[in-house]
């Protein structure tokens, strides 16, 4: 059970949230504009803090075996600890990594998650409906991406408007090089051995989440405000127009370009 989630049920009902992914376009995104917004971020997001001194996420999520990697595990762990130390951020971390991150119980502000499932995708990136848990107190599912945790937590917290940033997709093969092409910082380091599978898997995660949100509330709003993106599940909008002028300006040409990157339409899930 993830009892730490109990008090967060519908805590932000009717509000909007920004889900901060770790794609390359995040390096070109002014996150300081979100200083007063509710944001959920993840993984190595502290690498961007220096560039955005006013902004820190409201919530931070972590559940990645990268902390166990013999080559880049230490810098990953350091990033997690940096996120934990931010007073305005509430961290949720899978308890399976406690021995890496906080073996001595030094950080009392960590909310440990005791039930994080990992529903594996098919070789082509197809997923099952169990990848999205509608009861995160019972369990929350990672399915290869911490963004899935963020989507399920947003569902649990009752948000009615979800805006994504840095949700680029378009992964290319990289086995943890010092010049990471798949994330907002070249020193990020993470292995992407099968980019086609990763791209379709991530896209299907978003499709499944969207289906569950719409079933819960047909008036839910989703926007992809990522500056450069191939994620076509949600309407792609102009980030600065949205945040500075409160205008939803859909970018039709970017939407078409995003859709052209896929050879099959996005699906909600593979097997019932």
Secondary structure, DSSP 8 states (H G I E B T S, - for coil): --GGGGGGTTTTTT-EEEEE---GGGGGS-GGGGTTS-EEEETTGGGGTTT-TT---SEEEE--GGGG-TTTHHHHHHHHHHHHT-TT-EEEEEGGGHHHH-TT---TT-EEES-EE-----TTS--BGGGS-S-TTT-EE-TT-HHHHHHHHHHHHT-SEEEEES-------EES-SS-SSSSSTT---EES-HHHHHHHHHHHHHHHHHHHHHH-TT-EEEE--SS----SSEEB-HHHHHHH----B-HHHHHHHHTT-SS---S-SB-
